[in-house]
Amino acid sequence: MQITGSYNNYVNMTNLLAPLGARGSADLVMQVFSSAVGNLQDKINQQIFSEESDAAIKELYNEVSDLAGRAEKLTLTYFNSVFFDRTPTSSDSNVLTATAVDAFSLDSGAAEATYNISVNQLALAQENTGFELNAADPSVVNPGINTFNININGQDHELGIDVVDGDTNEVVLQKIVAAINDAGLGVTGEVTAGSLEGTQQLVITADQTGTAGSFTLSDVSGNAVTVTGTATVSTVAQDAAYTVDGTGYTSETNTIYLDSGLVTVNLKGAGESILTVAPDQNEVENAITAFVSAVNSIIDFLETNCDYIEDEVLSSVNSFVTEHKSELESFGVTIEEDGKLVVDTYNLATAVNDDLSGIKDAFAGFDGLAVQVKNYTARISTDSPLNYAKEAEGMSKDFVDYLYGTSATMLEKILQGMLLDTFV
């Protein structure tokens, strides 16, 4: 085990220190400090912790690491905090569903918000359905070159098929479908079975919803459109119509965006729904329960190992919990006589639903419980075990005694200066 330390607050007394062979107070401090550390290091190298104490120290760091991780989930400095989760909840999933961008800091992600959304109509894609024709019968389309026009958004597109003697209705319908789909105009054709056995019909559908995808078909030469009935509109194109908090909007699609695109809403049907964007309540409850479990675990450990771990650790943990006693009780977490915490799952769930902001303040606010615990565990994890092992108490005293005892002569030489030596 290596000792680390620091010194500060010294006064430069060059003339007084010269007889001691030191060019400045920094040299003197370093001489005294290095000598003291070296002497104590020799002592420590000879003095090994007992097996029980060594095991307790190692387990302390394990307990602290677990508690730190559980506390971190309930702070606002951790990118994966439960409070940064954004889970949209729809009061009626038949009307709409949604997704949202999670936050990773206080200034990112979708905002916590509630939206009152009313869907008046969904966006629909136009669909044309032709006549039911006996598939095996000779084609009703005239032999020869048949050309027809598809007008989409005011733009004409002329297509054609070649019908030969002997073509059946099924063959000609497939030729029309191939001509339309190969052109890639934004509409798709397919041949489907009719309601009567042996019949088929042509169905043409716009590739996009909304009125911008509307189209018309008409014959240019021949009778391919007229006799197949493909100009018949079976579903009229329409835009979605909806309101958000009383303000009306339309959309060519059934996907709309809120909060500058950070919330994506999928419209499913006409009706009303309340959309809430907030942290997942179950995740918050689970994080609090896990944190409570970790606190109880370290209390158990510290009480069991009170002969090896400094009492200050247990008293600090108990102090943090007691300081937030009233807040904890307000959302279903009570402190037992032995200092451990008990969670009332029903009251906790109710509090998370009714007062999530209050819970966030209690854990993640300035001096919140999770913040205090996280900061304290961070200090322990970076400190020397000498600060927490009771068997190290004598070592620290040896160091202090040696530091001041062996440097007495040097200190007497500094009549007008001040030397403050601090060991951490």
N, C-alpha and C positions, 0 to 999 in steps of 0.2 A: 504494500500500500504506500503510495507516494503522497507527501504532504504538499499542499499548495497554500500560498498566503499572499498578502498584499501589504504595502506600507504606504503612508501618505503624510501630508502636512508636516513637512520639515522646513527649517529655516537655514538658509545658506550662511555659514559662519566660517569662511575660508581661513581667516587669520588664526582663529582659535583652534581649528582642526588640523592645521599644518603640522604641529608637533606630534600629532598622532599618526602621521603618515597618510592622512586622507586629504584629497584636494578639495572636497566639499562635503556638505552634510549628506548628500546622496551616497557618497562612498562610505561614509561612516554607517549610515543606516543599513546599507547592503552588507557591510562586514558583520554587523551585529546580527542581522536577520539570517544571513547565510549560516553563520556559526550556530545559531540557535536551532535552525531547521535541521542542519546536519546532525547535531547532538540528539534531537528528538527522533530523527529518522533511525539512528542507530538503536534507540530504545525500542521503537516500534518493530524494527526488524527482528528484535529478540522477543518481543511480546506479541504472541498470536492470540486472536480472539478465541474463546472457547467454541467448540463445535456448535453448541446451542445458539450462542450469540451470532456466529457467522451465518447459520441457517436462518435466523430471525431477520438479520439485515438483508439477506438475499430475498427473502419472502416479502419484506417491506417494500422493496423496489418493484416487485411483481404486483403487489396490491395497489401501489401508487400508480403504476402504469395503467392498470385496469380502470381505476377510478378516474384517472385523467381522461381516458378515452370516452368513458360514459358522460363525464361532465362536459367535454368538448362538444358533444352532439347537441347540448342545450345552451351553447353560447352563440354569439353573433360574429365571432372572429374565425370560425371554422367554415370552410366552403361547403361542407356537407352537413351543416346544421339542419336539424329537423324544422327549424323556423324558416329556412330558405326553400323548403319544398313548396311547390305550387300544384295543388291537386284540384282541378275543377270538378264541382259536383252539381249535377243537374237535378232539379226536383222532379223532372219528368223526362226520362231518357227516350220516350217515344216522340218527344218534341225536338230534343237536341242532345248532343253529347259534345264534349270539348276536351282539348288538351291545352297545356300552358307551359311556358318556358320557366324552368326552375331558376331561382336566384342563386348566386354564389357569394354575394356581398349585400350590404344594405342598399346599394345603388344599382342593382341589376335585377334581371328577371321580371316576370309579370308582377303587377301590383296586386296586393290583397284587395279584393273588391267583390261586390255583389251586383249582378245585372238582372233586371226584369225584362225578359225577352218574350215577345209574342210573335208567333209565326202565322201569317195569314195565308200564305200559299208557298209551295215549293217550286223551285225552278224545274221545268220539264223540257226534255228534248223532243223536237217534232218527230213524229213517226207516221209514215204512209203505209197503208196496208192494201195490197191489190186484191183482185177477185180470186175466188177459189176456182181453179181450173183442173179438169181431169188430166193428170200428169201424162198418161199414155196416149191421149188423143193427139191428132195432128195439130200443129201449132195454129193458134188463132191469129198470130202475127203474119202479115203478108210476106211472102218470099221476097228475097232481094235485100238491098241495103235499106235499113231503117235507122234514121237519125232522130235523136231527141235532145232536148235542152234541159239542163238543170241550172236553175238560177239560185245562187246563194248570196245573200246580202247584196242583191242588186247586180251581181256579176254573172254573166251567162257562160255556160260550159257545154259545148256541143259534143255529144258522144254518138257512137253508131255501132250497130251489129249487122251481121250478114246472116239472113235466114235462108236456108236451102230447103228444097223439097224433101219431105220425109222427116224433117225436124218435128219432134213432139213438143208439147207445151213445156214439159220439164226441161228439155234441152234448151229451148229459147229463153226460159226464165233464167237458167244458169248463165247463158250468154249475156243477158242484161246485167246480172249481178257482177260478172267478171269485168264488164266494161266500166261499171260504176266504181268498183273497188280498186281496179288497176289505176284509175285516174287520180285517186287520192285527193278528193275534193273537200272532204270534211263530212261526207255522208257514207254510210255503210249499208250495203244491200245483202240480203240473204233469202234463200228459198226455204219456206217452212211448210209443214204439213197443214192442210186445211182441216176444218171441223168434220168433213165427210171423208170416209175412207177412199183413198186413191186420189185425193185432190191435193193441190199445192198452190201456194200463193207467194207473191213477192212482197217482202217487207223492207222498207228503206228507212233508216233512222239517222238523225243528225248525230255527229260525234260529240257535240257539246250541247249542254242545256242552255236555256235562255233564248230570247227572241233573236239574238244575233246569229243563231244557228238555223233560222228558218230557211226553207227552200221550197221551190216549186218545180214541177216537171211538166213538159209539154212536147208534143210531137213536132218535129221539123219536116221529116219526110217519112212516109209509112205510117203505121198505126200501133207501134210497140207500146206506147204509153196508154193510149185510149183503150185498147182491147184487154190489156192486163190489169187495168184499174190502178196503176201505181201512182196516179195523181191524187188519189183519195187520201185526205189527211185524217188519220185515226186519232192522233194525239197532237194537239196544238202546242207549239212552243210557248213557254212563258218564263218570266223572270221570277225569282223568289221575292216575296214581299214580307217584311218583318219590321218590328219596332224594338228598339233598345231603350229602356227607361223613358218610353213615351215618344221618342223620335223615330219617324218612319224612314225606312231604307228599302232599296231594291238591289238584287244581285243576280247576275247571269248564272251563277252556280249556287249550290247548296252549301258551299263552304264560305264562311264569312270570318272576318278577323276583328278582334277588339284589342284595346291597349297597344296601339301601334304595331299590331301584328304579333304580339307576344302571347295572345290567346286565340286559338283556332277553334271555331265553333262549326259543328256539322249539323245542319238542319235536317230533321228526320220526318217531321209531320206537322200539320197545323195544330195550334194550341199554345198554351202559355207555360213557361218554365222560369224558375229562379235559378240563375247560374252563380254559384259561389266559388271564388278562386281564393284558396287559403291553404296553409299547411295541412297535410293529411292528419286528421285527428287521431287515428289509430297509431300512427308513427310517433306522434307526440306523447301519447299515453305510454307506448312501449318504451320510449326513451326515458321518461320519468321513472317508470317502474325499474328499468335497468340501472338507472342512477341510484335509486334507493337501495337496490340490492347490493351495489358496489359499496355504498356508504356503510351498510350493515356488515358487509364482509370485512372491511378494514377495521371497524370498531371491534368486531369479534377477534380479529387477529391481534390488535393492539392490547386488548384486555388479556388475551392468552399469553402474550409475550411481554408483559409489563416488566419483567425482570431484565429484559435485554434491550428494549426500545425506550428512548427518552419519553417521559410522560407528556412533554410538550406537544407531541404529535397527536395523541388522543385528545388532549384538552383543546387543541386547535380545531380538530374535526367537530367535536361536540359544540364548540363555540360558534362555528359557522352555521350549524344546524339550528341551534337555539336562537340565534339572531333572527332567523327567518321562521320561527315557530308559528306565528299568527298567519303568515302568508301560506305556509304549507297546509295548515289546518283548513284554510278557506277552500282548498281544492282537494280535500280528502286524504291528506298525508299527515298523520299524527306521530308525536314522539312518545315512545314508551318510557317507563321509569328507568330502564336500563340504557336509555339513550338511543335505542334503535328506532327505525322508522317503520310505520305500517301504512300500507296503501289501501284505501277504500276504493275499489275499482269503479263502483257506480258513481260515487261523488266526484272522482277524478274525471270520468267520462263526461259528466254533466258540466264540470268546470271548463274542460277543454272546449266543449260546444258553446258555452255561454260567455266565457271570459278568456279567450286565448291570449289576448293582449296582456291581461293581468298576469297570466302564467309566464309569458315571455319576459315581462319585467321582473318577476320574482326570480327567475333563473338566469336570464341573460342581460338584465339591466345593469346599470352601474352598481357595483357591489352586490350583484345578484348572487344567489347561492352557487350556481354552477361556475360563475366567474371567479368567485373567491376560492372555491375548491380547485379549479383548474390552475390558478396562479400559485396556490400553495403546493400542489403536487408537482408543478414545474420546478419550484424551488428545491424541493426534496430530491427530485430526479437528477439535478445538476450539482447538488451539494456533496461534500465528502461524507462517507459513512461515520466519520469521527463525530459529526454533529448530531447523530441520532442513536449511536450505540452507547449504552450506559457504561460498558467496559472501557470506553475511550475517555471517560471523565478524568482519570488520573493522568492520561497522556497530555491532555490540554493543560492541566495544572503544571506538569513538568516543564512544558514549553514556556509558559508564562514566567515561572520561577527562574528558569535558566536565562531567558531573554533579559530580564531586568537585573538578575543577580550578576551575570558575567559582564554586563555592560555598565555597571555602576561607575567604574573608574572613568570610562569614556564620557558618561553623562555629566560627571562632575566638572569636566573640562569645559563644557558648554555653559558658561555662566550667563550668557546673555541670549541664549537661543532656546528653542523648544523642540523636543523630539517626541513625536507621537507615533508609536509603532502599533499597528493594528493587525492582528492575526485573524483570518477568517477560515 
